Structure formats: C-alpha cells, structure tokens
Amino acid sequence: MPRFSVTRSSGRVEIAFDDGGVNVLSTEALRELREIVTPLIRPSATFSPLTRGEGSRLDGSREEHAFDPPRPAERGEGPRSGAEGSLAPAALLLFRSSHASIFAAGADMAEMAQFTPLEAADFARLGQETFHAIERVPLITVALIDGDCFGGALDLVFSFDLRLATPRSRFSHPGGKLGIVTGFGGTSRWRKVLGGPAARGLFLGNPVLSAAGAEQVGLVDRVAEDFQEELRHLQSLDPATTAFVKELTIHGERLSRSERLLVAERLRHIYFKR
C-alpha cells in the first residue's frame, strides 16, 4: 500500500504521508518518497555549474561533453511531473501528514535493530539521498507540521525551505539518549536552520520542544492554526522565476561571484529564453 499520496493543482504539488500507523521512515518509505521527489528535479539541476553548457568551462578550456539543455521552459512552466509526463505549472511543494496528531515518528527503530553494519550504512545513505533530492527541487518547499516531529522526521524537515507548525506540534531528536547518532544528515543540515547553542541543546540535551519553543530557536518559521493565506501566496508565485532563483541558490553556494554570474546566465537561458 502506498505511504504517500500526491495531488497536483495549479501552482502546487502536495505530498501527504500516511503509512497507516505513526508514519515511520522505513527503508520502503524513503524509497517511495525519493521516487516521488526525484522527477520534480529539472534536468538543469543536474548540469555542472563549472560548464557554460556550450562546450567550454568557466576557466576557458573546452569540455568534451557539453551540457545538452532541455527545451527552454515557457514562462510560467514548472518542473516536469513524473507521474503524468507533462509540465506542471507549480511554484510550491507542500509536504504534510494525513494524521491530525503526528507528523512523523522518525526512522523505523524496529527495522534498524535488525540491520547489519552494511545495511545500516545503506539505510543512512538512502535517507541522505532522499533529503538531498528534496533540497534540489526547484520549487519553494514547505513542511507543514501538525503533531509530533521526532528523530529522523526532524532531519527530514531540515531539508525544506520553510517549516510551518501548528501549536500542538512537538519537536525532539532523542538519538543521543538512545545511543544513536542520526545518519540522515541532520547533524550537518541544521546549520542552515539553527544557531550552534540551539543545535547542541537539540542533539545533546534531547529536549522535547513545544511549537513555541521551536519557533523561538528558529527551528520553525511560523506557528499558527491555519496557513492557507501563506500557501496561497506561495503557489501564486511565477514558477519559472521561482525555479530560477531556487536553482541559483543551489548551485551558487559553492561558486565564486563570477561563476555565479555565468550560472545565472545559463539558468536564464533555460527558464526564460524562448
């Protein structure tokens, strides 16, 4: 039985998580989520930012295998939908739970107890690949949290651009007191979200934070009962402009200023040139 359902509407792709229980991130759940998210990544997100795409590198040398760009997107087009094989004009990816009281319980501890060392490494790699794929989606990604968000689920929401939570939500990363260090990348991904003292308290002190406490340390961006106004605004944004900015931030993190300008030029060709 599928654990995730996907709905698409104008300006929005929505993924709802429901495994019939407490929403554990098992091997099968992570594989299913990765298969859903990966088609949302445009081909342009995989090009090397060190090439101009015309056979030449940024240093002026020739590249043997030039980047073959996808068909330039018309303004307003979003990433391709793997399910339909057609262009979905979306600017927003929303991830939520179908449960009213729990977002996700984290990694499947029962499954993990049976792992060999090699299987544990594969499981960690699968989680990292899945969350990295979410980071590369050229849409504004939002985790809508309603209920408990513990352990690996916290690593999951760190991979989204925005985290919105209801007042009844709770947050914790109990791995330290269980003798477990997360392998999903949460101990490095937090740097984009939290300050050092807050992260140390979260991973070493293992408190259970209320929604208000999570907002205070920067773990969530806003706490409210309803976010329809914010979500309507986000999905009304121009998909091409959203994708252009998102991809530029993805590639630009590791580039110099001059390289970022060249990447911006290349992305402009992909998203705006007719």
C-alpha positions in Angstrom: 0.0 0.0 0.0 1.4 3.4 -0.9 2.5 5.5 2.0 2.4 8.8 0.2 -0.3 10.4 -1.9 0.4 13.1 -4.4 -2.0 15.7 -5.6 -1.3 18.4 -8.2 -3.1 21.7 -8.8 -2.3 25.0 -10.4 0.8 26.3 -8.6 1.1 23.4 -6.1 2.3 19.9 -5.7 1.2 18.3 -2.4 2.6 15.1 -0.8 0.7 13.6 2.1 2.3 10.9 4.4 0.2 8.2 5.8 1.6 4.7 6.5 -1.5 3.6 8.5 0.4 3.9 11.7 2.7 6.6 13.2 4.5 7.5 9.9 7.9 5.9 10.3 10.7 6.5 7.9 11.4 2.9 6.9 13.5 1.8 4.0 10.4 1.4 1.8 9.0 4.7 2.9 12.3 6.5 2.0 12.5 4.8 -1.4 8.9 5.7 -2.2 9.5 9.3 -1.2 12.7 9.5 -3.3 10.8 8.1 -6.3 8.2 10.8 -5.9 10.6 13.7 -5.4 13.3 12.9 -8.0 11.1 13.5 -11.1 10.4 17.0 -9.8 14.1 17.9 -10.2 14.5 19.6 -13.6 17.4 18.3 -15.9 19.0 21.7 -15.4 19.5 20.9 -11.7 22.0 18.2 -12.7 24.2 20.2 -15.0 27.7 21.0 -13.8 27.9 24.7 -12.8 31.5 24.6 -14.0 30.4 24.4 -17.6 28.8 27.1 -19.7 26.8 24.5 -21.5 28.3 25.4 -24.8 31.3 23.1 -24.5 33.5 25.5 -22.6 34.4 25.6 -19.0 34.5 28.7 -16.8 38.3 28.7 -17.0 38.1 29.0 -20.8 39.1 25.3 -21.5 36.9 23.1 -23.7 34.6 20.5 -22.2 34.5 17.3 -24.1 30.8 16.5 -23.2 28.8 19.7 -23.4 25.7 20.2 -21.4 22.7 19.5 -23.6 20.0 21.8 -22.2 16.4 20.7 -22.0 13.8 22.5 -24.1 13.7 26.1 -22.7 10.7 26.5 -20.5 7.9 28.9 -21.3 7.4 31.5 -18.7 5.1 30.0 -16.0 6.1 26.4 -16.6 7.3 24.4 -13.6 9.2 21.2 -13.2 8.1 18.1 -15.0 5.7 15.7 -13.4 7.0 12.2 -13.4 3.5 10.7 -13.0 1.9 12.5 -15.9 4.9 13.2 -18.0 3.7 16.7 -18.6 4.7 20.1 -17.3 3.0 21.0 -14.0 2.9 24.8 -13.5 3.9 24.7 -9.9 5.9 27.0 -7.6 5.2 25.2 -4.3 5.9 21.7 -3.0 3.9 21.1 0.2 4.7 18.1 2.4 2.3 17.2 5.2 1.0 14.2 7.3 -2.5 12.9 6.8 -2.7 12.3 10.6 -4.1 15.1 12.8 -1.8 14.3 15.8 1.5 13.2 14.3 3.7 14.4 11.6 6.2 11.5 11.6 7.9 9.3 14.2 11.3 9.2 12.6 13.3 6.2 11.5 11.9 2.7 11.8 13.6 1.6 15.0 12.3 -2.0 14.7 13.8 -2.2 11.3 17.1 -0.6 12.4 17.5 -3.2 15.2 17.9 -5.9 12.5 20.5 -4.1 10.4 24.0 -5.4 9.7 26.6 -2.7 9.7 26.5 -2.6 5.8 22.7 -2.4 5.9 22.8 0.4 8.4 25.2 2.3 6.1 22.9 1.8 3.1 19.9 3.0 5.2 21.7 6.2 6.1 22.8 6.8 2.5 19.2 6.3 1.4 17.9 8.9 3.8 20.7 11.3 2.8 19.9 10.9 -0.9 16.2 11.3 -0.3 16.6 14.5 1.7 19.2 15.9 -0.7 16.7 15.3 -3.5 14.1 17.5 -1.7 16.7 20.2 -1.3 17.3 20.2 -5.1 13.7 20.5 -6.1 13.4 23.9 -7.9 10.2 24.9 -6.1 9.6 26.5 -2.7 9.4 23.5 -0.4 7.3 23.7 2.7 6.9 21.2 5.5 3.5 21.6 7.2 3.9 20.1 10.6 0.8 19.2 12.7 1.7 16.9 15.6 4.9 15.2 16.8 8.0 15.5 14.7 10.8 13.4 16.2 14.1 11.9 15.3 14.6 11.3 11.6 11.5 13.3 10.9 13.3 16.4 12.2 16.2 15.6 9.8 13.5 15.4 7.0 12.1 18.9 7.7 15.5 20.4 7.8 15.7 19.7 4.0 12.7 22.0 3.3 12.9 25.7 2.7 10.2 26.6 5.2 8.7 24.8 8.2 5.2 25.8 9.4 3.8 24.3 12.5 0.5 24.1 14.4 0.5 25.0 18.2 0.1 21.3 19.2 3.3 20.2 17.3 6.3 19.0 19.3 9.9 18.5 18.2 12.7 16.3 19.5 15.8 14.5 18.4 16.2 11.7 21.1 19.0 9.8 19.4 21.6 11.0 21.9 19.9 9.4 24.9 19.2 6.3 22.9 22.8 5.9 21.9 22.1 6.7 18.3 23.7 9.3 16.0 21.5 10.2 13.1 22.8 9.0 9.7 20.3 11.1 7.7 22.4 14.3 7.7 20.6 16.2 10.4 23.8 16.9 12.4 25.1 18.9 9.4 22.0 20.2 7.7 20.9 22.1 10.9 23.5 24.8 10.1 21.1 26.3 7.6 18.3 26.5 10.2 19.7 26.7 13.8 22.4 28.5 15.7 25.1 26.5 17.4 23.7 26.7 21.0 20.2 25.6 19.9 21.6 22.7 17.8 23.7 21.5 20.7 20.8 21.6 23.0 18.6 19.7 20.5 21.0 16.9 19.6 22.8 16.6 23.0 20.2 17.6 25.5 17.4 15.9 23.7 14.6 18.1 25.0 11.0 17.9 23.7 10.3 21.4 22.3 6.8 22.9 22.0 5.9 24.6 18.8 6.5 28.0 20.5 9.9 26.8 21.7 10.8 25.6 18.2 9.8 28.9 16.8 11.9 30.7 19.4 15.1 28.9 18.4 14.4 29.2 14.7 13.5 25.6 14.0 10.1 26.6 12.6 9.3 29.7 10.7 5.8 30.3 12.0 3.3 28.8 14.4 -0.4 29.1 13.6 -3.6 27.1 13.4 -4.0 27.9 9.7 -1.6 28.7 6.9 -3.9 29.0 3.9 -3.1 32.6 3.2 0.7 31.9 3.2 0.3 28.9 1.0 -2.0 30.7 -1.5 0.6 33.4 -1.8 3.5 30.9 -2.4 1.6 28.9 -5.0 0.7 32.1 -6.8 4.4 33.0 -7.5 5.7 32.7 -11.0 7.0 29.1 -11.4 9.8 30.0 -13.8 11.1 32.8 -11.6 10.9 30.6 -8.5 12.8 27.8 -10.2 15.5 30.2 -11.5 16.1 31.7 -8.0 16.0 28.3 -6.3 18.5 26.7 -8.7 20.8 29.7 -8.5 20.9 29.3 -4.7 21.5 25.6 -5.0 24.5 26.0 -7.4 25.7 29.3 -6.0 26.7 28.1 -2.6 30.0 26.7 -3.8 30.8 29.2 -6.5 32.7 32.4 -6.8 30.9 35.6 -7.7 32.0 35.4 -11.4 30.9 31.8 -11.6 27.5 32.6 -10.1 27.0 35.2 -12.8 27.8 32.6 -15.5 25.4 30.1 -13.9 22.7 32.8 -13.7 23.1 33.4 -17.4 22.8 29.7 -18.2 19.7 29.3 -16.0 18.2 32.3 -17.6 18.6 30.6 -21.0 16.9 27.5 -19.7 13.9 29.2 -18.0 13.2 32.3 -19.9 14.7 32.3 -23.4 12.0 31.3 -26.0 
